[in-house]
Amino acid sequence: MERKGTVVEGGPHRSEGCLAVAVRLPVRIVVLVLVVPVRLAWDALAAGGRLLNEAVLRPLGRVLLWLGRAVLVRPWVALWRHAVAPLGRVLLVVPAVWAYRHVLTPLGHGAAWALRRAGAGAAHVLLGLWSGVSWAGRGAGAAWGWLYARLLVPAGRGLSRLLGGLGRGAGAALLAVCAAAVWLGRYVLVVPALWLYRWVLTPAGHGIVWCARGLAWLVRVTAAGVGAALYRTLRIVVVLPAAALWRWVLAPLAGALLVVAREIVDALGHAWRVAGRVSRAVGRFLGTLLRWLVVVPAGWTYRTVLTPVGHAVRDLVWRPAADAARSAGRTARQALAAARDTARQARRGPQSALRRFRGAGPGAVRRPAGADGGARRGPARTPPGPARRTPAGTAGRRGTYSR
C-alpha cells in the first residue's frame, strides 16, 4: 500500500510508502539523541575558537609580526642602508667610476686609435697584394687563352671525331644485341608464361576460390548454430535467474535501503537544525547566567564602589600632589633662571670693566662707578680757566691711541 501526494518535510512532493512513515520517527529520535551532544560540542568549540582567535591568537600574531619586523627586517634594512650601501658605494661604485674614467676610457681611446692605424696599414698592404694578384691573374689569363686556342682546341676536335666514330660503331653493335635478346626473351619466357597462366594457374585459382567460399559458408553456419545454442543456454542458466534475483530480491532491498538512507539524511538535517536551536538556547541561558552572576555585580561594584573611591583618591591625593609637584617645578625653574641670570651678570662684570678700562685711555680720569648716578650723561666738563695748549702731534697721537 502506498499513499500518493504526501508532502515530505524539507523536500519536494513525492510518493511515500508505509516503510518511510514507519521508519521516520524512530530514526529521527535516535539521530536527535546522537546529534545534540555533537552539535553542543561543535558550537562550544566554535565559540572557544572565536574567543581564542580574537583574544589570544590575533594579538599574539600582531606581537610576533612586530617582533619579527623589529628583529629580522629593521636590522637588515638599517644594516643595508647605513653600512652595506655606503660601504659598497665606497668600495665598488667610486673605484669603478674612477677606473672607468681614468683607466678604461683612455685605454679604449688608445685601442681605437691603434685599431684605426692597424686597419689603415692592413688596407694599404691588402691593396698592394690585390694589385700584384690582379697583374699575375691577367698574365695567367693571357697564357691560358693562348694555350686553349693553340693546343686544347685542336686536340679536343680530333678526340671528338675519334670518339664519335667509335660511338657509332658501338651503338650499331648494341642495337643488334638488344634485338636478338628481345626476340629470344619473347619466345623463351613470355609465350610459355602466358600459356601457363591461361591453362594452368587460372583454373587452379578458380577451384581454390570455390573451396574457400564453401569452407567459409560451413564455418559461418557452424558458428551460428553454436552461438544460438550458447545464447539459449546462457539465457536460461544465467540471465533469467539474475533478472529474477534483481526483480524480486535486490530491487526491493535496494529500495528499502534507499528509503532508510534518505530518512537518515533527512533526520540528520532536522536533528542538526534542532540541535542548533537547543545549543542557541543553552548558550543564551549560560550568557544570561554569566551576566547576572558576573557582569551585573561587577558593573554595580564599579559604579557604586570603585568610581566614588577613585574620585575621592583623585580629589584628595592625586590632585594636591600634582599641584604641589607643579609648584615645586615652577619654584625650581625660577631658581634656575635666577642662578643663570646671576652667573650671566657675574661673567659680564669683568668684561664690562675691561671694556671701560680699554676705552678710558692712559690720560683719562677714572671715576668710581656710581659717582654720577651709575651712568654717563655726557663728556666730562673742564673747569673754567686758561685754555691749555697741546701740540697737534700729541693730540693726534692721543686720539689715535684712544681710538
ZASE-925308 format. One record per residue (C-alpha): residue number from 1; residue in three letters; x, y, z. Coordinates in pm, 1 decimal, decimal comma, padded with zeros to 6 digits. Layout:
<pts>
PT   num   residuo       east      north         up
PT   NUM       ALA          X          Y          Z
...
</pts>
This chain:
<pts>
PT   num   residuo       east      north         up
PT     1       MET    00000,0    00000,0    00000,0
PT     2       GLU    00126,9    00344,3   -00091,1
PT     3       ARG   -00005,4    00689,7   -00020,7
PT     4       LYS    00031,6    00930,4   -00310,3
PT     5       GLY    00067,8    01306,7   -00278,6
PT     6       THR    00217,4    01306,7    00071,7
PT     7       VAL    00434,2    01609,6    00139,4
PT     8       VAL    00776,6    01523,9    00280,2
PT     9       GLU    00906,9    01779,8    00531,2
PT    10       GLY    01202,0    01968,2    00381,9
PT    11       GLY    01166,4    01812,7    00034,5
PT    12       PRO    00953,0    01818,4   -00281,7
PT    13       HIS    00618,7    01642,0   -00328,3
PT    14       ARG    00679,1    01269,5   -00376,7
PT    15       SER    00503,8    00942,3   -00310,2
PT    16       GLU    00596,4    00761,7    00010,3
PT    17       GLY    00521,5    00415,3    00137,6
PT    18       CYS    00441,0    00278,3    00478,3
PT    19       LEU    00810,4    00186,5    00530,5
PT    20       ALA    00917,8    00554,3    00517,7
PT    21       VAL    00640,4    00657,8    00758,4
PT    22       ALA    00723,8    00371,5    00997,7
PT    23       VAL    01099,0    00434,7    00993,3
PT    24       ARG    01092,7    00816,4    01009,7
PT    25       LEU    01002,9    00876,9    01378,1
PT    26       PRO    01242,1    00619,5    01538,1
PT    27       VAL    01523,7    00727,4    01309,4
PT    28       ARG    01470,3    01095,3    01394,8
PT    29       ILE    01459,9    01022,3    01768,9
PT    30       VAL    01781,9    00817,5    01759,1
PT    31       VAL    01959,9    01066,9    01535,8
PT    32       LEU    01847,5    01360,7    01755,5
PT    33       VAL    01981,8    01187,1    02067,0
PT    34       LEU    02313,8    01126,1    01889,1
PT    35       VAL    02344,1    01465,8    01717,7
PT    36       VAL    02255,5    01704,0    02005,5
PT    37       PRO    02578,0    01639,9    02206,5
PT    38       VAL    02782,5    01664,7    01887,0
PT    39       ARG    02617,7    01998,6    01797,6
PT    40       LEU    02667,1    02131,4    02151,8
PT    41       ALA    03033,9    02030,1    02143,5
PT    42       TRP    03072,4    02179,8    01794,2
PT    43       ASP    02916,8    02513,2    01898,1
PT    44       ALA    03128,9    02520,0    02214,9
PT    45       LEU    03444,9    02453,9    02012,8
PT    46       ALA    03344,5    02719,4    01756,3
PT    47       ALA    03281,1    02978,6    02029,1
PT    48       GLY    03605,7    02885,2    02204,7
PT    49       GLY    03792,0    02906,3    01875,5
PT    50       ARG    03649,5    03252,3    01800,1
PT    51       LEU    03734,6    03369,6    02152,3
PT    52       LEU    04084,5    03222,0    02127,0
PT    53       ASN    04134,9    03384,2    01787,5
PT    54       GLU    04015,7    03727,6    01898,2
PT    55       ALA    04174,4    03728,5    02246,5
PT    56       VAL    04498,0    03530,6    02202,9
PT    57       LEU    04595,0    03437,0    01850,4
PT    58       ARG    04533,0    03769,6    01677,4
PT    59       PRO    04716,7    03982,4    01942,3
PT    60       LEU    04989,3    03717,6    01956,6
PT    61       GLY    05017,6    03731,0    01580,0
PT    62       ARG    05043,6    04109,8    01586,3
PT    63       VAL    05310,6    04090,2    01858,3
PT    64       LEU    05502,8    03823,5    01667,5
PT    65       LEU    05472,1    04026,5    01347,3
PT    66       TRP    05601,7    04339,1    01518,5
PT    67       LEU    05875,6    04139,7    01691,1
PT    68       GLY    05978,5    03969,7    01366,9
PT    69       ARG    05981,2    04302,5    01187,2
PT    70       ALA    06183,9    04459,3    01467,9
PT    71       VAL    06425,9    04166,3    01499,0
PT    72       LEU    06461,1    04049,4    01139,4
PT    73       VAL    06355,2    04321,9    00896,9
PT    74       ARG    06459,1    04650,4    01053,5
PT    75       PRO    06815,4    04543,6    01148,8
PT    76       TRP    06878,5    04420,4    00795,8
PT    77       VAL    06726,3    04736,5    00647,5
PT    78       ALA    06936,4    04953,3    00878,9
PT    79       LEU    07244,2    04742,8    00803,7
PT    80       TRP    07184,4    04777,7    00430,9
PT    81       ARG    07104,8    05147,9    00447,9
PT    82       HIS    07377,2    05260,9    00688,9
PT    83       ALA    07655,1    05004,9    00637,8
PT    84       VAL    07635,7    04790,5    00324,0
PT    85       ALA    07515,8    05060,8    00082,2
PT    86       PRO    07772,9    05324,8    00187,9
PT    87       LEU    08046,7    05060,9    00207,8
PT    88       GLY    07952,4    04925,9   -00134,4
PT    89       ARG    07940,8    05278,7   -00272,0
PT    90       VAL    08287,0    05347,3   -00130,4
PT    91       LEU    08440,6    05009,6   -00219,6
PT    92       LEU    08272,5    04937,9   -00553,7
PT    93       VAL    08099,3    05233,9   -00715,7
PT    94       VAL    08362,1    05501,6   -00658,4
PT    95       PRO    08657,6    05276,9   -00764,9
PT    96       ALA    08458,6    05152,6   -01064,3
PT    97       VAL    08374,9    05507,2   -01174,8
PT    98       TRP    08736,0    05615,0   -01122,2
PT    99       ALA    08867,0    05312,6   -01312,6
PT   100       TYR    08621,7    05372,5   -01596,9
PT   101       ARG    08702,4    05741,1   -01615,6
PT   102       HIS    09081,6    05733,0   -01571,7
PT   103       VAL    09178,2    05380,3   -01691,6
PT   104       LEU    08923,4    05218,2   -01922,9
PT   105       THR    08833,3    05531,8   -02120,3
PT   106       PRO    09198,1    05618,4   -02206,8
PT   107       LEU    09267,4    05250,7   -02282,2
PT   108       GLY    08961,8    05235,3   -02507,3
PT   109       HIS    09062,3    05552,5   -02688,2
PT   110       GLY    09415,9    05418,1   -02732,4
PT   111       ALA    09288,4    05081,2   -02854,0
PT   112       ALA    09053,7    05253,0   -03100,5
PT   113       TRP    09337,8    05469,8   -03231,8
PT   114       ALA    09567,1    05163,4   -03263,3
PT   115       LEU    09293,5    04966,2   -03442,3
PT   116       ARG    09233,4    05254,2   -03681,3
PT   117       ARG    09606,2    05276,2   -03759,6
PT   118       ALA    09633,2    04898,2   -03795,6
PT   119       GLY    09327,5    04895,5   -04023,8
PT   120       ALA    09477,7    05167,7   -04242,1
PT   121       GLY    09809,2    04975,5   -04267,5
PT   122       ALA    09629,4    04647,9   -04341,2
PT   123       ALA    09423,8    04824,2   -04609,2
PT   124       HIS    09739,7    04953,3   -04778,0
PT   125       VAL    09900,7    04605,1   -04761,7
PT   126       LEU    09588,7    04432,4   -04897,6
PT   127       LEU    09560,3    04690,2   -05176,1
PT   128       GLY    09922,3    04620,4   -05281,1
PT   129       LEU    09861,7    04244,9   -05265,4
PT   130       TRP    09545,9    04280,4   -05471,4
PT   131       SER    09732,6    04482,5   -05735,0
PT   132       GLY    10002,5    04210,4   -05757,9
PT   133       VAL    09744,5    03929,3   -05769,2
PT   134       SER    09540,0    04108,0   -06036,6
PT   135       TRP    09852,4    04162,7   -06251,1
PT   136       ALA    09951,1    03794,7   -06210,9
PT   137       GLY    09592,7    03690,7   -06291,6
PT   138       ARG    09588,2    03893,4   -06609,2
PT   139       GLY    09920,5    03731,1   -06715,0
PT   140       ALA    09789,0    03382,2   -06630,2
PT   141       GLY    09466,6    03455,3   -06824,6
PT   142       ALA    09658,5    03557,9   -07132,8
PT   143       ALA    09876,3    03242,5   -07112,8
PT   144       TRP    09569,5    03022,4   -07065,1
PT   145       GLY    09395,1    03182,6   -07365,7
PT   146       TRP    09691,5    03116,1   -07586,4
PT   147       LEU    09721,3    02754,9   -07457,9
PT   148       TYR    09348,3    02694,1   -07507,8
PT   149       ALA    09342,6    02838,1   -07860,3
PT   150       ARG    09666,9    02677,1   -07983,6
PT   151       LEU    09671,7    02336,3   -07811,3
PT   152       LEU    09348,8    02232,5   -07641,9
PT   153       VAL    09103,0    02322,0   -07921,0
PT   154       PRO    09278,2    02117,4   -08195,9
PT   155       ALA    09332,9    01822,5   -07957,7
PT   156       GLY    08966,8    01831,9   -07847,5
PT   157       ARG    08838,7    01833,7   -08202,2
PT   158       GLY    09048,4    01530,5   -08301,8
PT   159       LEU    08947,3    01339,5   -07991,3
PT   160       SER    08576,8    01418,6   -08051,5
PT   161       ARG    08596,1    01286,2   -08406,4
PT   162       LEU    08763,9    00965,7   -08287,7
PT   163       LEU    08515,3    00909,3   -08011,1
PT   164       GLY    08222,2    00984,3   -08249,3
PT   165       GLY    08329,9    00707,0   -08487,5
PT   166       LEU    08379,4    00461,5   -08200,2
PT   167       GLY    08039,1    00554,9   -08054,5
PT   168       ARG    07855,8    00499,7   -08381,0
PT   169       GLY    08010,0    00153,0   -08423,0
PT   170       ALA    07938,2    00052,8   -08062,7
PT   171       GLY    07574,8    00178,0   -08096,3
PT   172       ALA    07511,3   -00034,5   -08403,2
PT   173       ALA    07652,9   -00344,6   -08229,8
PT   174       LEU    07446,6   -00275,7   -07913,1
PT   175       LEU    07125,5   -00237,0   -08116,1
PT   176       ALA    07183,3   -00572,1   -08285,1
PT   177       VAL    07245,9   -00746,7   -07948,7
PT   178       CYS    06932,1   -00588,2   -07793,9
PT   179       ALA    06711,3   -00700,1   -08088,4
PT   180       ALA    06839,5   -01058,2   -08057,0
PT   181       ALA    06781,8   -01055,4   -07679,1
PT   182       VAL    06424,6   -00924,9   -07719,1
PT   183       TRP    06332,3   -01192,6   -07974,2
PT   184       LEU    06488,2   -01466,2   -07760,3
PT   185       GLY    06312,5   -01342,8   -07440,8
PT   186       ARG    05975,7   -01327,7   -07612,7
PT   187       TYR    05980,4   -01680,6   -07744,9
PT   188       VAL    06160,6   -01833,7   -07446,8
PT   189       LEU    05988,1   -01660,6   -07149,7
PT   190       VAL    05676,2   -01460,5   -07238,5
PT   191       VAL    05490,9   -01708,5   -07461,1
PT   192       PRO    05535,5   -02007,6   -07219,2
PT   193       ALA    05439,8   -01788,5   -06922,0
PT   194       LEU    05116,7   -01673,6   -07091,0
PT   195       TRP    05022,2   -02036,4   -07176,6
PT   196       LEU    05093,3   -02148,3   -06816,7
PT   197       TYR    04879,4   -01864,1   -06670,3
PT   198       ARG    04588,7   -01924,3   -06907,3
PT   199       TRP    04561,7   -02307,8   -06897,9
PT   200       VAL    04706,1   -02399,6   -06552,7
PT   201       LEU    04703,8   -02119,2   -06293,9
PT   202       THR    04360,1   -01971,0   -06378,4
PT   203       PRO    04162,4   -02299,0   -06340,5
PT   204       ALA    04356,6   -02384,4   -06023,7
PT   205       GLY    04279,1   -02037,8   -05875,0
PT   206       HIS    03907,1   -02071,8   -05958,0
PT   207       GLY    03896,4   -02407,3   -05781,9
PT   208       ILE    04074,2   -02270,0   -05472,4
PT   209       VAL    03831,0   -01973,9   -05451,3
PT   210       TRP    03528,7   -02208,3   -05477,5
PT   211       CYS    03668,2   -02429,5   -05197,8
PT   212       ALA    03739,0   -02124,6   -04976,0
PT   213       ARG    03382,8   -01997,4   -05022,3
PT   214       GLY    03239,8   -02334,3   -04930,7
PT   215       LEU    03461,0   -02355,8   -04621,4
PT   216       ALA    03359,4   -02005,1   -04514,1
PT   217       TRP    02988,6   -02092,9   -04551,4
PT   218       LEU    03038,6   -02407,1   -04345,0
PT   219       VAL    03220,5   -02213,5   -04071,3
PT   220       ARG    02950,8   -01944,3   -04066,9
PT   221       VAL    02668,0   -02196,4   -04037,2
PT   222       THR    02852,4   -02386,1   -03762,5
PT   223       ALA    02927,5   -02065,1   -03566,8
PT   224       ALA    02564,8   -01951,6   -03594,7
PT   225       GLY    02440,8   -02280,8   -03456,6
PT   226       VAL    02692,0   -02285,2   -03173,4
PT   227       GLY    02615,9   -01915,8   -03089,9
PT   228       ALA    02240,9   -01981,7   -03080,3
PT   229       ALA    02294,2   -02280,5   -02852,7
PT   230       LEU    02523,8   -02083,1   -02619,6
PT   231       TYR    02279,3   -01788,5   -02616,0
PT   232       ARG    01987,1   -02006,2   -02516,1
PT   233       THR    02196,2   -02188,6   -02259,3
PT   234       LEU    02332,4   -01866,4   -02100,2
PT   235       ARG    01987,2   -01706,9   -02108,3
PT   236       ILE    01831,4   -01998,8   -01926,6
PT   237       VAL    02120,0   -02057,8   -01686,9
PT   238       VAL    02239,6   -01700,7   -01609,7
PT   239       VAL    02017,5   -01420,9   -01743,4
PT   240       LEU    01676,7   -01536,1   -01628,7
PT   241       PRO    01793,1   -01622,7   -01270,5
PT   242       ALA    01983,9   -01293,8   -01246,6
PT   243       ALA    01679,4   -01096,3   -01368,9
PT   244       ALA    01455,9   -01278,2   -01122,2
PT   245       LEU    01705,0   -01214,9   -00839,3
PT   246       TRP    01725,2   -00842,5   -00927,8
PT   247       ARG    01348,5   -00804,9   -00970,3
PT   248       TRP    01230,1   -00993,9   -00663,8
PT   249       VAL    01523,0   -00958,7   -00418,7
PT   250       LEU    01777,6   -00686,5   -00493,9
PT   251       ALA    01542,9   -00413,8   -00623,0
PT   252       PRO    01307,8   -00427,0   -00318,1
PT   253       LEU    01608,7   -00446,3   -00084,0
PT   254       ALA    01777,5   -00152,0   -00259,5
PT   255       GLY    01452,4    00046,0   -00246,6
PT   256       ALA    01419,9   -00020,0    00124,8
PT   257       LEU    01782,7    00074,1    00186,9
PT   258       LEU    01738,1    00387,6   -00022,3
PT   259       VAL    01429,3    00484,6    00177,2
PT   260       VAL    01614,2    00421,8    00505,1
PT   261       ALA    01919,9    00618,9    00386,1
PT   262       ARG    01700,5    00909,1    00268,8
PT   263       GLU    01520,6    00915,1    00601,3
PT   264       ILE    01852,8    00904,8    00787,1
PT   265       VAL    01984,3    01200,5    00581,7
PT   266       ASP    01662,0    01397,6    00638,6
PT   267       ALA    01674,0    01307,0    01006,4
PT   268       LEU    02034,5    01424,9    01029,2
PT   269       GLY    01944,5    01762,0    00876,2
PT   270       HIS    01638,6    01800,7    01100,1
PT   271       ALA    01833,1    01693,7    01408,9
PT   272       TRP    02119,4    01929,7    01324,7
PT   273       ARG    01877,8    02222,9    01298,5
PT   274       VAL    01700,1    02125,9    01622,5
PT   275       ALA    02036,7    02078,9    01794,1
PT   276       GLY    02137,3    02426,4    01673,5
PT   277       ARG    01827,0    02575,6    01835,5
PT   278       VAL    01894,9    02380,7    02154,5
PT   279       SER    02257,4    02493,4    02152,0
PT   280       ARG    02148,3    02855,3    02096,0
PT   281       ALA    01905,1    02830,1    02388,9
PT   282       VAL    02174,4    02678,1    02611,8
PT   283       GLY    02420,2    02949,4    02507,3
PT   284       ARG    02166,9    03223,5    02580,7
PT   285       PHE    02093,1    03068,2    02920,7
PT   286       LEU    02462,7    03048,2    03004,5
PT   287       GLY    02516,7    03405,4    02880,4
PT   288       THR    02226,6    03531,9    03092,5
PT   289       LEU    02355,2    03339,7    03393,6
PT   290       LEU    02707,4    03478,1    03343,8
PT   291       ARG    02570,7    03829,5    03301,9
PT   292       TRP    02363,8    03810,9    03621,6
PT   293       LEU    02639,3    03638,8    03820,3
PT   294       VAL    02946,3    03830,1    03697,7
PT   295       VAL    02877,6    04126,9    03469,5
PT   296       VAL    02592,9    04294,5    03662,5
PT   297       PRO    02766,1    04265,2    04005,5
PT   298       ALA    03092,8    04385,8    03852,3
PT   299       GLY    02918,9    04687,4    03694,8
PT   300       TRP    02736,9    04766,8    04017,6
PT   301       THR    03065,6    04739,2    04211,1
PT   302       TYR    03241,0    04964,7    03958,6
PT   303       ARG    02968,9    05228,9    03959,4
PT   304       THR    02886,1    05220,2    04332,5
PT   305       VAL    03222,9    05149,6    04499,0
PT   306       LEU    03521,1    05192,0    04269,2
PT   307       THR    03409,0    05513,2    04095,8
PT   308       PRO    03348,9    05712,2    04422,1
PT   309       VAL    03669,5    05575,8    04573,7
PT   310       GLY    03861,6    05670,0    04258,9
PT   311       HIS    03711,4    06021,4    04258,4
PT   312       ALA    03797,1    06065,7    04626,3
PT   313       VAL    04155,5    05947,2    04567,5
PT   314       ARG    04180,5    06178,8    04268,4
PT   315       ASP    04045,4    06482,7    04455,4
PT   316       LEU    04220,4    06420,9    04788,8
PT   317       VAL    04551,9    06265,0    04688,8
PT   318       TRP    04647,5    06291,0    04321,4
PT   319       ARG    04531,1    06644,5    04250,7
PT   320       PRO    04701,3    06804,3    04562,2
PT   321       ALA    05014,8    06601,9    04486,6
PT   322       ALA    05008,1    06718,4    04124,3
PT   323       ASP    04959,2    07081,6    04232,9
PT   324       ALA    05248,7    07052,7    04480,1
PT   325       ALA    05469,2    06894,0    04212,3
PT   326       ARG    05381,0    07169,9    03963,9
PT   327       SER    05453,4    07444,2    04224,5
PT   328       ALA    05783,2    07275,8    04314,9
PT   329       GLY    05876,8    07255,0    03948,8
PT   330       ARG    05782,3    07619,9    03897,5
PT   331       THR    05994,9    07721,8    04200,6
PT   332       ALA    06288,1    07513,2    04075,3
PT   333       ARG    06260,3    07669,4    03730,4
PT   334       GLN    06253,9    08020,0    03881,1
PT   335       ALA    06558,5    07938,8    04096,9
PT   336       LEU    06743,0    07803,2    03795,3
PT   337       ALA    06652,5    08114,8    03595,8
PT   338       ALA    06777,6    08340,1    03879,9
PT   339       ALA    07100,0    08138,0    03902,9
PT   340       ARG    07152,2    08170,1    03526,7
PT   341       ASP    07093,5    08548,4    03546,0
PT   342       THR    07340,9    08578,6    03835,6
PT   343       ALA    07605,0    08377,6    03653,9
PT   344       ARG    07550,0    08584,5    03339,7
PT   345       GLN    07590,6    08911,8    03535,0
PT   346       ALA    07898,6    08773,6    03711,3
PT   347       ARG    08054,6    08691,1    03374,0
PT   348       ARG    07950,8    09026,2    03233,0
PT   349       GLY    08108,0    09234,4    03522,5
PT   350       PRO    08479,0    09171,2    03447,9
PT   351       GLN    08414,0    09200,8    03073,0
PT   352       SER    08246,9    09544,0    03114,1
PT   353       ALA    08524,6    09665,4    03348,2
PT   354       LEU    08788,4    09556,3    03098,8
PT   355       ARG    08597,1    09728,9    02819,7
PT   356       ARG    08574,6    10053,9    03022,1
PT   357       PHE    08946,2    10029,4    03102,0
PT   358       ARG    09034,8    09993,4    02734,8
PT   359       GLY    08807,8    10281,7    02633,3
PT   360       ALA    08934,1    10528,5    02901,6
PT   361       GLY    09297,0    10552,0    02775,7
PT   362       PRO    09612,7    10641,9    02976,3
PT   363       GLY    09523,3    11011,5    03027,0
PT   364       ALA    09156,3    10971,7    03117,3
PT   365       VAL    09034,8    11042,2    03467,6
PT   366       ARG    08890,8    10733,7    03632,1
PT   367       ARG    08580,2    10777,7    03835,9
PT   368       PRO    08426,2    10521,3    04056,9
PT   369       ALA    08114,4    10359,9    03929,2
PT   370       GLY    07800,2    10518,9    04067,7
PT   371       ALA    07953,6    10857,7    04143,8
PT   372       ASP    07722,5    11030,0    03898,3
PT   373       GLY    07424,8    10802,4    03941,4
PT   374       GLY    07580,0    10491,2    03785,3
PT   375       ALA    07560,3    10616,0    03425,4
PT   376       ARG    07747,0    10860,0    03198,6
PT   377       ARG    07540,3    11156,2    03099,7
PT   378       GLY    07795,3    11316,5    02863,6
PT   379       PRO    08160,3    11410,6    02829,0
PT   380       ALA    08345,4    11544,0    03135,5
PT   381       ARG    08340,1    11923,3    03169,2
PT   382       THR    08668,1    12111,3    03222,9
PT   383       PRO    08677,9    12393,0    03483,2
PT   384       PRO    08689,3    12749,3    03351,4
PT   385       GLY    09036,4    12886,8    03313,5
PT   386       PRO    09305,9    12949,1    03060,1
PT   387       ALA    09295,1    12714,5    02769,6
PT   388       ARG    09561,1    12450,2    02763,7
PT   389       ARG    09770,9    12433,2    02453,0
PT   390       THR    09856,5    12089,4    02336,5
PT   391       PRO    10078,8    12013,6    02043,1
PT   392       ALA    09897,6    11892,7    01737,5
PT   393       GLY    10109,8    11581,5    01716,3
PT   394       THR    10042,7    11494,7    02078,8
PT   395       ALA    09669,4    11541,8    02036,1
PT   396       GLY    09672,7    11332,3    01723,5
PT   397       ARG    09871,3    11061,4    01890,9
PT   398       ARG    09646,5    11066,0    02194,8
PT   399       GLY    09336,0    11049,0    01984,0
PT   400       THR    09488,2    10768,9    01782,7
PT   401       TYR    09580,8    10582,8    02099,9
PT   402       SER    09237,6    10639,3    02249,1
PT   403       ARG    09079,9    10504,5    01937,2
</pts>
